[in-house]
Amino acid sequence: MTLVGCGADGPPQATEPPAREAKQDGVDALPEPTSDPQLIPLYRPDQVLGSLPRGRQDPFAPPPEALVAAQAESADSGADGDVALMGVSSVGGAAQAFVSYGSHSGPVALGDEGGPGLPWLPTGVSVADVDVQRGRLLLQRDGRPLSPLQL
């Protein structure tokens, strides 16, 4: 049996690319740029950044238009039926209810009263009781109880 093949006696050798001509001293490869009177020069980076507005004090706050619209909406909606009970909890003996009113939602506890500082309750409505066992929230207005909210 004879085995025949074709190929070189040794492994192929890598060849080096031809060396580039050494750069001569005093001769630049690129010509000096000249300004073209028909081209408008670009602004420098510091000029661009300096012309931009600096941003808002609180980037996560809603835009001012949204705040005005939300205040107008909360002033227009005065019905107590808009309050919705989302949940109740008791941590360390302190009972809280989670409510939503209009476009706002948040936690309330016994004695909390709705107003600008608590927009998720109607103005003048206060929390009379949070019953965690029954999943119920009792609200009052001017000392008079309102219909209880049940989960």
DSSP file (Angstrom, degrees, kcal/mol; ACC not computed):
  #  RESIDUE AA STRUCTURE BP1 BP2  ACC     N-H-->O    O-->H-N    N-H-->O    O-->H-N    TCO  KAPPA ALPHA  PHI   PSI    X-CA   Y-CA   Z-CA
    1    1 A M              0   0    0      0, 0.0     2,-0.4     0, 0.0     0, 0.0   0.000 360.0 360.0 360.0 134.8    0.0    0.0    0.0
    2    2 A T        -     0   0    0      2,-0.0     2,-0.6     0, 0.0     0, 0.0  -0.959 360.0-154.2-122.9 134.5    1.3    3.4   -1.0
    3    3 A L        -     0   0    0     -2,-0.4     2,-0.4     2,-0.0     0, 0.0  -0.932  15.5-173.5-109.4 122.3    0.3    6.7    0.4
    4    4 A V        +     0   0    0     -2,-0.6     2,-0.3     2,-0.0    -2,-0.0  -0.935  11.1 158.4-118.9 138.3    0.8    9.7   -1.9
    5    5 A G        -     0   0    0     -2,-0.4     2,-0.4     2,-0.1    -2,-0.0  -0.951  29.6-130.1-148.4 166.4    0.3   13.3   -1.0
    6    6 A C        +     0   0    0     -2,-0.3     2,-0.3     2,-0.0    -2,-0.0  -0.947  49.6  95.1-123.2 147.8    1.3   16.7   -2.1
    7    7 A G        -     0   0    0     -2,-0.4     2,-0.1     0, 0.0    -2,-0.1  -0.902  68.3 -60.4 157.2 175.7    2.7   19.5    0.0
    8    8 A A        -     0   0    0     -2,-0.3    -2,-0.0     2,-0.2     0, 0.0  -0.425  40.0-120.9 -84.3 161.1    5.9   21.1    1.2
    9    9 A D  S    S+     0   0    0     -2,-0.1    -1,-0.1     2,-0.1     0, 0.0   0.827  94.9  28.0 -69.9 -31.6    8.5   19.4    3.2
   10   10 A G  S    S-     0   0    0      1,-0.1    -2,-0.2     3,-0.0     3,-0.1  -0.702 100.4 -75.3-124.2 174.4    8.2   21.9    6.1
   11   11 A P        -     0   0    0      0, 0.0    -1,-0.1     0, 0.0    -2,-0.1  -0.354  62.0 -90.2 -68.4 153.3    5.6   24.2    7.5
   12   12 A P        -     0   0    0      0, 0.0     2,-0.4     0, 0.0     0, 0.0  -0.354  40.8-132.5 -65.9 143.4    4.8   27.3    5.6
   13   13 A Q        -     0   0    0     -3,-0.1     2,-0.3    -2,-0.0    -3,-0.0  -0.791  14.5-123.1 -99.5 138.0    6.8   30.4    6.5
   14   14 A A        -     0   0    0     -2,-0.4     2,-0.4     1,-0.0    -1,-0.0  -0.583  24.4-142.5 -77.4 139.5    5.3   33.7    7.2
   15   15 A T        -     0   0    0     -2,-0.3    -1,-0.0     0, 0.0     0, 0.0  -0.830  11.9-124.5-104.6 144.6    6.6   36.5    5.0
   16   16 A E        -     0   0    0     -2,-0.4     3,-0.1     1,-0.1     0, 0.0  -0.657  27.8-114.9 -85.0 138.1    7.1   40.0    6.3
   17   17 A P        -     0   0    0      0, 0.0    -1,-0.1     0, 0.0     3,-0.1  -0.361  47.5 -84.1 -67.4 155.4    5.4   42.8    4.4
   18   18 A P        -     0   0    0      0, 0.0     2,-0.1     0, 0.0     0, 0.0  -0.336  50.8-107.6 -62.7 139.8    7.8   45.2    2.8
   19   19 A A        -     0   0    0     -3,-0.1     2,-0.1     1,-0.1     3,-0.1  -0.400  33.4-115.2 -68.8 141.8    9.0   47.9    5.1
   20   20 A R        -     0   0    0      1,-0.1     2,-0.2    -2,-0.1    -1,-0.1  -0.397  38.6 -93.2 -74.2 154.2    7.6   51.4    4.5
   21   21 A E        -     0   0    0      1,-0.1    -1,-0.1    -2,-0.1     2,-0.1  -0.461  47.3-105.1 -68.0 138.3   10.0   54.1    3.5
   22   22 A A        -     0   0    0     -2,-0.2     2,-0.3     1,-0.1    -1,-0.1  -0.387  37.9-106.4 -65.2 139.6   11.3   56.0    6.4
   23   23 A K        -     0   0    0      1,-0.1     2,-0.2    -2,-0.1    -1,-0.1  -0.493  34.9-126.7 -70.2 130.2    9.8   59.4    6.8
   24   24 A Q    >   -     0   0    0     -2,-0.3     3,-1.4     1,-0.1     2,-0.1  -0.561  26.0-106.7 -80.4 142.1   12.3   62.1    5.8
   25   25 A D  T 3  S+     0   0    0     -2,-0.2    -1,-0.1     1,-0.2     3,-0.1  -0.429 102.0  19.9 -66.6 137.8   13.0   64.8    8.3
   26   26 A G  T 3  S+     0   0    0      1,-0.2     2,-0.5    -2,-0.1    -1,-0.2   0.335 100.6 100.8  88.2  -8.2   11.5   68.2    7.4
   27   27 A V    <   -     0   0    0     -3,-1.4     2,-0.3     2,-0.0    -1,-0.2  -0.954  59.9-152.2-115.2 119.1    8.9   66.8    5.0
   28   28 A D        -     0   0    0     -2,-0.5     4,-0.1     1,-0.1    -3,-0.0  -0.640  11.8-143.2 -88.1 145.8    5.3   66.4    6.3
   29   29 A A  S    S+     0   0    0     -2,-0.3    -1,-0.1     1,-0.1    -2,-0.0   0.847  87.6  51.0 -74.9 -34.2    3.0   63.7    4.9
   30   30 A L  S    S-     0   0    0     -3,-0.0    -2,-0.1     1,-0.0     2,-0.1  -0.852  87.8-121.4-107.4 139.6   -0.1   66.0    5.1
   31   31 A P        -     0   0    0      0, 0.0    -2,-0.1     0, 0.0     3,-0.0  -0.389  39.6 -92.3 -72.7 157.3   -0.2   69.5    3.8
   32   32 A E        -     0   0    0      1,-0.1     2,-0.1    -2,-0.1    -4,-0.0  -0.507  48.5-111.5 -67.9 130.2   -1.1   72.3    6.1
   33   33 A P        -     0   0    0      0, 0.0     2,-0.4     0, 0.0    -1,-0.1  -0.365  30.7-157.1 -67.9 143.8   -4.8   73.0    6.2
   34   34 A T        -     0   0    0     -2,-0.1     2,-0.3    -3,-0.0     0, 0.0  -0.916  20.7-111.4-118.7 148.0   -6.0   76.2    4.6
   35   35 A S        -     0   0    0     -2,-0.4     3,-0.0     2,-0.0     0, 0.0  -0.616  22.9-143.6 -82.8 135.5   -9.3   77.9    5.4
   36   36 A D    >   -     0   0    0     -2,-0.3     3,-1.6     1,-0.1    -1,-0.0  -0.862   5.6-145.7 -96.9 124.4  -11.9   78.0    2.6
   37   37 A P  T 3  S+     0   0    0      0, 0.0    -1,-0.1     0, 0.0    -2,-0.0   0.684  97.5  59.0 -66.2 -15.5  -13.9   81.3    2.6
   38   38 A Q  T 3  S+     0   0    0      2,-0.1     2,-0.3    -3,-0.0    -3,-0.0   0.597  92.4  81.8 -87.9 -11.0  -17.0   79.4    1.4
   39   39 A L  S <  S-     0   0    0     -3,-1.6     0, 0.0     0, 0.0     0, 0.0  -0.750  73.0-138.5 -97.2 141.8  -17.1   77.1    4.5
   40   40 A I        -     0   0    0     -2,-0.3    -2,-0.1     1,-0.0     2,-0.0  -0.860  28.1-120.9 -95.3 125.9  -18.5   78.1    7.8
   41   41 A P        -     0   0    0      0, 0.0     2,-0.1     0, 0.0    -1,-0.0  -0.351  27.1-113.1 -68.4 147.5  -16.4   76.9   10.7
   42   42 A L        -     0   0    0      1,-0.1     2,-0.1    -2,-0.0     0, 0.0  -0.379  33.7-100.5 -74.8 156.1  -17.9   74.6   13.3
   43   43 A Y        -     0   0    0      1,-0.1    -1,-0.1    -2,-0.1     0, 0.0  -0.468  37.7-111.8 -73.8 149.2  -18.5   75.7   16.9
   44   44 A R    >>  -     0   0    0     -2,-0.1     4,-1.9     1,-0.1     3,-0.7  -0.453  29.3-109.7 -75.2 155.6  -16.0   74.6   19.5
   45   45 A P  H 3> S+     0   0    0      0, 0.0     4,-2.6     0, 0.0     5,-0.2   0.868 119.1  53.3 -56.5 -38.6  -17.3   72.1   22.1
   46   46 A D  H 3> S+     0   0    0      1,-0.2     4,-1.7     2,-0.2     5,-0.1   0.825 107.5  52.0 -68.6 -29.0  -17.2   74.7   24.9
   47   47 A Q  H <> S+     0   0    0     -3,-0.7     4,-1.0     2,-0.2    -1,-0.2   0.896 111.2  46.9 -70.1 -40.0  -19.3   77.1   22.8
   48   48 A V  H >X S+     0   0    0     -4,-1.9     3,-0.6     1,-0.2     4,-0.6   0.949 114.9  44.9 -66.3 -49.0  -22.0   74.4   22.2
   49   49 A L  H >< S+     0   0    0     -4,-2.6     3,-0.8     1,-0.2    -1,-0.2   0.854 110.0  56.1 -65.4 -34.5  -22.1   73.3   25.9
   50   50 A G  H 3< S+     0   0    0     -4,-1.7    -1,-0.2    -5,-0.2    -2,-0.2   0.761 103.8  54.3 -68.6 -24.6  -22.2   77.0   27.0
   51   51 A S  H << S+     0   0    0     -4,-1.0    -1,-0.2    -3,-0.6    -2,-0.2   0.599  89.5  95.0 -86.1 -10.7  -25.3   77.7   24.9
   52   52 A L  S << S-     0   0    0     -3,-0.8     2,-0.1    -4,-0.6    -3,-0.0  -0.533  83.9-107.4 -80.9 146.3  -27.4   74.9   26.4
   53   53 A P        -     0   0    0      0, 0.0     3,-0.1     0, 0.0    -1,-0.1  -0.380  25.6-125.4 -67.4 154.0  -29.8   75.5   29.3
   54   54 A R        -     0   0    0      1,-0.2     2,-0.1    -4,-0.1    -2,-0.0   0.604  45.6-121.3 -81.5 -12.8  -28.6   74.1   32.6
   55   55 A G        -     0   0    0      3,-0.0    -1,-0.2     4,-0.0     2,-0.2  -0.436  38.2 -46.5 102.2-178.4  -31.7   72.0   33.4
   56   56 A R        -     0   0    0     -2,-0.1     4,-0.0     1,-0.1     0, 0.0  -0.503  42.3-119.6 -93.6 160.8  -34.2   72.0   36.2
   57   57 A Q  S    S+     0   0    0      1,-0.3    -1,-0.1    -2,-0.2     0, 0.0   0.921 110.8  26.7 -63.2 -44.2  -33.5   72.0   39.9
   58   58 A D    >   -     0   0    0      1,-0.1     3,-1.3     4,-0.1    -1,-0.3  -0.920  69.9-168.8-121.2 103.2  -35.2   68.6   40.4
   59   59 A P  T 3  S+     0   0    0      0, 0.0    -1,-0.1     0, 0.0    -2,-0.1   0.680  87.2  54.2 -68.0 -15.2  -35.1   66.6   37.2
   60   60 A F  T 3  S+     0   0    0      2,-0.1    -2,-0.0    -4,-0.0     0, 0.0   0.547  84.9 102.3 -95.1  -7.9  -37.6   64.0   38.6
   61   61 A A  S <  S-     0   0    0     -3,-1.3    -5,-0.1     1,-0.1    -3,-0.0  -0.432  83.8-101.3 -71.8 148.6  -40.3   66.6   39.4
   62   62 A P        -     0   0    0      0, 0.0    -1,-0.1     0, 0.0     5,-0.1  -0.336  48.5 -88.9 -66.2 154.5  -43.2   66.8   37.0
   63   63 A P    >>  -     0   0    0      0, 0.0     4,-1.5     0, 0.0     3,-0.8  -0.250  39.4-109.2 -60.2 153.7  -43.1   69.7   34.5
   64   64 A P  H 3> S+     0   0    0      0, 0.0     4,-2.1     0, 0.0     5,-0.2   0.831 118.3  59.0 -56.5 -34.0  -44.7   72.9   35.8
   65   65 A E  H 3> S+     0   0    0      1,-0.2     4,-2.2     2,-0.2     5,-0.2   0.888 104.2  51.3 -62.9 -37.3  -47.6   72.5   33.3
   66   66 A A  H <> S+     0   0    0     -3,-0.8     4,-2.3     2,-0.2    -1,-0.2   0.867 107.8  52.3 -68.1 -36.2  -48.5   69.1   34.9
   67   67 A L  H  X S+     0   0    0     -4,-1.5     4,-2.2     2,-0.2    -2,-0.2   0.920 110.5  47.1 -65.1 -43.3  -48.5   70.7   38.4
   68   68 A V  H  X S+     0   0    0     -4,-2.1     4,-2.2     1,-0.2    -2,-0.2   0.916 113.3  48.8 -64.4 -42.9  -50.9   73.4   37.4
   69   69 A A  H  X S+     0   0    0     -4,-2.2     4,-2.3     1,-0.2    -1,-0.2   0.894 111.1  50.0 -64.4 -39.8  -53.2   70.9   35.6
   70   70 A A  H  X S+     0   0    0     -4,-2.3     4,-2.4     2,-0.2    -1,-0.2   0.889 110.8  49.1 -67.2 -38.9  -53.1   68.6   38.7
   71   71 A Q  H  X S+     0   0    0     -4,-2.2     4,-1.8     2,-0.2    -2,-0.2   0.904 112.3  48.2 -66.8 -40.3  -54.0   71.4   41.0
   72   72 A A  H  X S+     0   0    0     -4,-2.2     4,-1.9     2,-0.2    -2,-0.2   0.894 112.0  50.3 -65.6 -39.1  -56.9   72.5   38.8
   73   73 A E  H  X S+     0   0    0     -4,-2.3     4,-2.0     1,-0.2    -2,-0.2   0.911 110.7  47.9 -65.1 -43.0  -58.1   68.9   38.6
   74   74 A S  H  < S+     0   0    0     -4,-2.4    -1,-0.2     1,-0.2    -2,-0.2   0.822 111.3  51.4 -70.0 -29.2  -58.1   68.4   42.3
   75   75 A A  H  < S+     0   0    0     -4,-1.8    -1,-0.2     1,-0.2    -2,-0.2   0.851 111.1  48.5 -73.1 -33.9  -59.9   71.7   42.8
   76   76 A D  H  < S+     0   0    0     -4,-1.9     2,-0.9    -5,-0.1    -2,-0.2   0.854 102.3  66.3 -73.7 -35.3  -62.6   70.7   40.3
   77   77 A S     <  +     0   0    0     -4,-2.0    -1,-0.1     1,-0.2    -4,-0.0  -0.773  51.6 150.2 -94.7 106.6  -63.2   67.2   41.8
   78   78 A G        +     0   0    0     -2,-0.9     2,-0.2    44,-0.1    -1,-0.2   0.346  29.0 121.3-115.0   4.4  -64.7   67.7   45.3
   79   79 A A    >   -     0   0    0      1,-0.1     3,-1.1     2,-0.0     4,-0.1  -0.503  55.3-147.5 -75.6 136.2  -66.8   64.5   45.5
   80   80 A D  G >  S+     0   0    0      1,-0.2     3,-1.6    -2,-0.2    -1,-0.1   0.731  91.9  74.2 -72.9 -21.3  -65.9   62.2   48.4
   81   81 A G  G 3  S+     0   0    0      1,-0.3    -1,-0.2     3,-0.0    -2,-0.0   0.625  79.8  74.1 -67.9 -11.9  -66.9   59.1   46.3
   82   82 A D  G <  S+     0   0    0     -3,-1.1    20,-0.4     2,-0.1     2,-0.3   0.676  71.9 100.1 -75.5 -16.4  -63.7   59.5   44.3
   83   83 A V    <   -     0   0    0     -3,-1.6     2,-0.4    18,-0.1    18,-0.2  -0.554  57.3-167.7 -73.3 129.6  -61.6   58.2   47.2
   84   84 A A  E     -A  100   0A   0     16,-2.8    16,-2.1    -2,-0.3     2,-0.6  -0.970  18.4-133.8-121.6 134.5  -60.7   54.6   46.7
   85   85 A L  E     +A   99   0A   0     -2,-0.4    14,-0.2    14,-0.2     3,-0.1  -0.766  24.7 175.4 -86.4 121.5  -59.2   52.2   49.3
   86   86 A M  E     -     0   0A   0     12,-3.8     2,-0.3    -2,-0.6    13,-0.2   0.728  58.2 -38.5 -98.6 -27.3  -56.3   50.3   47.8
   87   87 A G  E     -A   98   0A   0     11,-1.2    11,-3.5     2,-0.0    -1,-0.4  -0.959  46.4-130.1 176.2 167.9  -55.1   48.4   50.9
   88   88 A V  E     +A   97   0A   0     -2,-0.3     2,-0.3     9,-0.3     9,-0.2  -0.955  21.3 176.8-134.7 154.3  -54.4   48.4   54.6
   89   89 A S  E     -A   96   0A   0      7,-2.7     7,-3.1    -2,-0.3     2,-0.4  -0.988  19.0-150.9-153.5 159.2  -51.4   47.5   56.7
   90   90 A S  E     +A   95   0A   0     -2,-0.3     2,-0.5     5,-0.2     5,-0.2  -0.964  17.7 174.8-135.4 117.1  -50.2   47.4   60.3
   91   91 A V  E >  S-A   94   0A   0      3,-2.0     3,-1.6    -2,-0.4    -2,-0.0  -0.981  74.9 -12.5-125.8 120.3  -46.5   47.7   61.1
   92   92 A G  T 3  S-     0   0    0     -2,-0.5    -1,-0.1     1,-0.3     3,-0.1   0.812 128.4 -55.9  62.7  30.1  -45.3   48.0   64.7
   93   93 A G  T 3  S+     0   0    0      1,-0.2     2,-0.7     0, 0.0    -1,-0.3   0.362 111.1 120.5  84.3  -5.9  -48.9   48.6   65.8
   94   94 A A  E <   -A   91   0A   0     -3,-1.6    -3,-2.0    15,-0.0     2,-0.3  -0.837  53.5-149.1 -95.9 116.7  -49.4   51.6   63.5
   95   95 A A  E     -A   90   0A   0     -2,-0.7    15,-0.5    -5,-0.2     2,-0.3  -0.662  18.4-180.0 -87.1 137.3  -52.3   51.1   61.1
   96   96 A Q  E     -AB  89 109A   0     -7,-3.1    -7,-2.7    -2,-0.3     2,-0.4  -0.970  14.9-154.0-133.6 150.4  -52.1   52.7   57.7
   97   97 A A  E     -AB  88 108A   0     11,-2.7    11,-2.8    -2,-0.3     2,-0.6  -0.936  12.9-139.6-120.0 148.7  -54.4   52.7   54.7
   98   98 A F  E     +AB  87 107A   0    -11,-3.5   -12,-3.8    -2,-0.4   -11,-1.2  -0.940  31.9 174.5-110.6 117.0  -53.4   53.2   51.1
   99   99 A V  E     -AB  85 106A   0      7,-2.5     7,-2.4    -2,-0.6     2,-0.4  -0.765  22.7-150.6-122.1 163.4  -55.8   55.4   49.2
  100  100 A S  E     +AB  84 105A   0    -16,-2.1   -16,-2.8    -2,-0.3     2,-0.4  -0.999  13.4 177.1-134.3 138.6  -56.2   57.0   45.8
  101  101 A Y  E >   - B   0 104A   0      3,-2.8     3,-2.1    -2,-0.4     2,-0.3  -0.959  63.3 -39.1-143.6 119.4  -58.0   60.2   45.0
  102  102 A G  T 3  S-     0   0    0    -20,-0.4    18,-0.1    -2,-0.4   -32,-0.0  -0.480 125.5 -23.6  63.1-126.0  -58.0   61.7   41.5
  103  103 A S  T 3  S+     0   0    0     -2,-0.3     2,-0.3   -33,-0.1    -1,-0.3   0.284 124.6  84.9 -99.4   9.9  -54.6   61.3   40.0
  104  104 A H  E <   +B  101   0A   0     -3,-2.1    -3,-2.8    15,-0.2     2,-0.3  -0.803  49.3 175.5-112.8 152.6  -52.9   61.0   43.5
  105  105 A S  E     +B  100   0A   0     -2,-0.3    -5,-0.2    -5,-0.3    16,-0.1  -0.987  15.7 124.4-150.6 154.0  -52.3   58.0   45.8
  106  106 A G  E     -B   99   0A   0     -7,-2.4    -7,-2.5    -2,-0.3     2,-0.2  -0.980  52.8 -59.5 173.9-179.5  -50.5   57.4   49.0
  107  107 A P  E     -B   98   0A   0      0, 0.0     2,-0.3     0, 0.0    -9,-0.2  -0.565  39.4-171.6 -87.5 148.5  -50.7   56.2   52.6
  108  108 A V  E     -B   97   0A   0    -11,-2.8   -11,-2.7    -2,-0.2     2,-0.3  -0.967   0.6-168.5-133.4 152.7  -52.9   57.7   55.4
  109  109 A A  E >   -B   96   0A   0     -2,-0.3     3,-2.2   -13,-0.2    18,-0.3  -0.818  44.9 -58.7-132.2 172.5  -53.0   57.1   59.1
  110  110 A L  T 3  S+     0   0    0    -15,-0.5    18,-0.2    -2,-0.3     3,-0.1  -0.294 123.5  17.4 -55.2 127.2  -55.4   58.0   62.0
  111  111 A G  T 3  S+     0   0    0     16,-2.0    -1,-0.3     1,-0.3    17,-0.1   0.230  86.7 138.9  94.5 -13.4  -55.8   61.7   62.2
  112  112 A D    <   -     0   0    0     -3,-2.2    15,-2.3    14,-0.1     2,-0.4  -0.381  36.2-157.6 -65.3 142.6  -54.5   62.6   58.7
  113  113 A E  B     -C  126   0B   0     13,-0.2    13,-0.3    -3,-0.1     4,-0.1  -0.982  16.2-115.4-127.5 136.3  -56.4   65.4   57.0
  114  114 A G        +     0   0    0     11,-3.3    10,-1.5     8,-0.5     3,-0.0  -0.304  59.5 104.1 -68.2 149.6  -56.6   66.1   53.3
  115  115 A G  B >  S-G  118   0C   0      3,-1.2     3,-1.0     6,-0.4     6,-0.3  -0.964  85.7 -42.1 167.3-163.3  -55.3   69.3   51.8
  116  116 A P  T 3  S+     0   0    0      0, 0.0    -2,-0.1     0, 0.0    -1,-0.1   0.838 135.2  48.5 -60.5 -33.3  -52.3   70.6   49.9
  117  117 A G  T 3  S+     0   0    0      1,-0.3    -3,-0.1    -4,-0.1     0, 0.0   0.648 121.8  35.0 -80.8 -14.1  -49.9   68.5   51.9
  118  118 A L  B X   +G  115   0C   0     -3,-1.0     3,-1.5     3,-0.1    -3,-1.2  -0.625  68.0 168.6-137.7  74.1  -51.9   65.3   51.5
  119  119 A P  T 3   +     0   0    0      0, 0.0   -15,-0.2     0, 0.0     4,-0.1   0.573  67.2  74.1 -71.9  -7.5  -53.5   65.5   48.0
  120  120 A W  T 3  S+     0   0    0    -13,-0.1   -14,-0.2   -17,-0.1    -6,-0.1   0.353  95.1  58.2 -89.3   8.9  -54.7   61.9   48.0
  121  121 A L  S <  S-     0   0    0     -3,-1.5    -6,-0.4    -6,-0.3    -3,-0.1  -0.989  97.8-105.3-126.4 143.2  -57.5   62.9   50.4
  122  122 A P    >   -     0   0    0      0, 0.0     3,-1.9     0, 0.0    -8,-0.5  -0.300  50.6 -86.5 -61.7 151.5  -60.1   65.5   49.6
  123  123 A T  T 3  S+     0   0    0      1,-0.3    -8,-0.2   -10,-0.1     3,-0.1  -0.373 114.7  16.2 -60.8 131.4  -59.6   68.8   51.4
  124  124 A G  T 3  S+     0   0    0    -10,-1.5    18,-0.7     1,-0.3     2,-0.4   0.328  96.2 117.9  87.7  -7.0  -61.3   68.8   54.8
  125  125 A V  E <   - D   0 141B   0     -3,-1.9   -11,-3.3    16,-0.2     2,-0.3  -0.801  43.0-173.1 -94.7 132.4  -61.7   65.0   55.0
  126  126 A S  E     -CD 113 140B   0     14,-3.0    14,-2.5    -2,-0.4     2,-0.6  -0.834  29.6-103.3-124.2 163.2  -59.8   63.3   57.8
  127  127 A V  E     + D   0 139B   0    -15,-2.3   -16,-2.0   -18,-0.3    12,-0.2  -0.752  32.4 175.9 -88.5 120.2  -59.1   59.7   58.8
  128  128 A A  E     -     0   0B   0     10,-2.8     2,-0.3    -2,-0.6    11,-0.2   0.807  66.3 -10.1 -91.3 -35.5  -61.3   58.6   61.7
  129  129 A D  E     - D   0 138B   0      9,-1.7     9,-2.9   -20,-0.1     2,-0.5  -0.972  46.5-151.4-163.9 146.8  -60.2   54.9   61.8
  130  130 A V  E     - D   0 137B   0     -2,-0.3     2,-0.9     7,-0.2     7,-0.2  -0.966  15.8-165.9-121.8 111.0  -58.2   52.3   60.0
  131  131 A D  E  >> + D   0 136B   0      5,-2.8     5,-2.4    -2,-0.5     4,-1.0  -0.834   9.3 178.2-101.0 100.2  -59.5   48.8   60.7
  132  132 A V  T  45S+     0   0    0     -2,-0.9     3,-0.2     3,-0.2    -1,-0.2   0.889  77.3  56.6 -70.4 -39.6  -56.9   46.4   59.4
  133  133 A Q  T  45S+     0   0    0      1,-0.2    -1,-0.2     2,-0.1    -2,-0.1   0.884 118.7  31.6 -61.2 -39.9  -58.7   43.2   60.5
  134  134 A R  T  45S-     0   0    0      2,-0.1    17,-0.3    16,-0.0    -1,-0.2   0.524 106.3-122.3 -95.6  -7.1  -61.8   44.1   58.5
  135  135 A G  T  <5 +     0   0    0     -4,-1.0    16,-2.4     1,-0.2     2,-0.3   0.949  64.6 139.7  65.3  48.8  -60.0   46.0   55.7
  136  136 A R  E   < -DE 131 150B   0     -5,-2.4    -5,-2.8    14,-0.2     2,-0.4  -0.950  41.4-159.0-132.2 146.1  -62.0   49.1   56.3
  137  137 A L  E     -DE 130 149B   0     12,-2.7    12,-3.0    -2,-0.3     2,-0.5  -0.991   8.6-157.4-124.2 128.2  -61.2   52.9   56.3
  138  138 A L  E     -D  129   0B   0     -9,-2.9   -10,-2.8    -2,-0.4    -9,-1.7  -0.926  13.4-174.0-108.6 124.9  -63.5   55.3   58.1
  139  139 A L  E     -D  127   0B   0     -2,-0.5     7,-3.1     8,-0.3     2,-0.3  -0.782   2.5-166.1-112.8 158.1  -63.3   59.0   57.0
  140  140 A Q  E     -DF 126 145B   0    -14,-2.5   -14,-3.0    -2,-0.3     2,-0.4  -0.985  12.3-154.8-142.9 154.5  -65.0   62.0   58.4
  141  141 A R  E >  S-DF 125 144B   0      3,-2.6     3,-2.0    -2,-0.3   -16,-0.2  -0.989  84.6 -14.1-130.4 122.5  -65.7   65.6   57.4
  142  142 A D  T 3  S-     0   0    0    -18,-0.7    -1,-0.1    -2,-0.4   -17,-0.1   0.850 129.4 -54.4  54.8  37.8  -66.2   68.3   60.1
  143  143 A G  T 3  S+     0   0    0      1,-0.2    -1,-0.3   -17,-0.0     0, 0.0   0.344 114.0 117.4  82.2  -7.0  -66.6   65.5   62.7
  144  144 A R  E <   -F  141   0B   0     -3,-2.0    -3,-2.6     1,-0.0    -1,-0.2  -0.825  67.7-120.6 -95.9 128.4  -69.4   63.8   60.8
  145  145 A P  E     -F  140   0B   0      0, 0.0    -5,-0.3     0, 0.0     2,-0.2  -0.364  23.7-150.8 -68.1 143.9  -68.6   60.2   59.6
  146  146 A L        -     0   0    0     -7,-3.1    -7,-0.2     1,-0.1     3,-0.1  -0.531  42.5 -64.7-100.9 174.3  -68.7   59.5   55.9
  147  147 A S        -     0   0    0     -2,-0.2    -8,-0.3     1,-0.1    -1,-0.1  -0.380  62.4-110.3 -60.3 134.5  -69.5   56.2   54.3
  148  148 A P        -     0   0    0      0, 0.0     2,-0.5     0, 0.0   -10,-0.2  -0.362  23.5-131.9 -67.8 147.6  -66.8   53.6   55.2
  149  149 A L  E     -E  137   0B   0    -12,-3.0   -12,-2.7    -3,-0.1     2,-0.4  -0.895  25.4-165.4-101.2 127.7  -64.5   52.4   52.5
  150  150 A Q  E      E  136   0B   0     -2,-0.5   -14,-0.2   -14,-0.2   -65,-0.2  -0.883 360.0 360.0-116.8 142.3  -64.1   48.6   52.3
  151  151 A L              0   0    0    -16,-2.4   -15,-0.1    -2,-0.4   -16,-0.1   0.470 360.0 360.0 -71.5 360.0  -61.5   46.5   50.5
